[in-house]
Amino acid sequence: MKKLIIIFCIASTFYCSAQTTVKKDKEAILKVLKKQRLAWSDNNIEKFMEGYWKSDSLKFYGSNGITYGWENTLDRYKRAYPTKDHTGKLNFKINDISKISEGAYYVMGEYHLKREVGNADGIFMIIFKKINGDWKIIADTSS
């Protein structure tokens, strides 16, 4: 009986620790998204891009196909949103954050842009990976 109680206590400890880690990971990911939302709404696309993995392996999939790489994604955003009237005010509705594996999560949600040139709404799914201690978007699909 003592062995069973010890096993239960150890299992409970691991379960609680895993739950705490997932909660902290999700909070850190939401913090990245908040920084992005604020930067976008301030028409600061470069700061917005700090949430993305600065790598040629970054992938952005939108209505015009796949854009590969951080620089190309930055250039795409700058072309599509050249002024504050185009960036407007960004809001997210996060519908789901789920762990894929250790150090990787996907986020599904909606974006809402209120702007002078006409409002825009859509959906997205992004994949976050913990790289060198920081959560970065490694893949983004938006429509």
Salt bridges, closest charged atoms under 4 A:
GLU46 OE2 - LYS78 NZ 2.61
GLU102 OE1 - LYS99 NZ 3.15
GLU110 OE1 - HIS112 NE2 3.44
ASP121 OD1 - HIS112 ND1 2.67
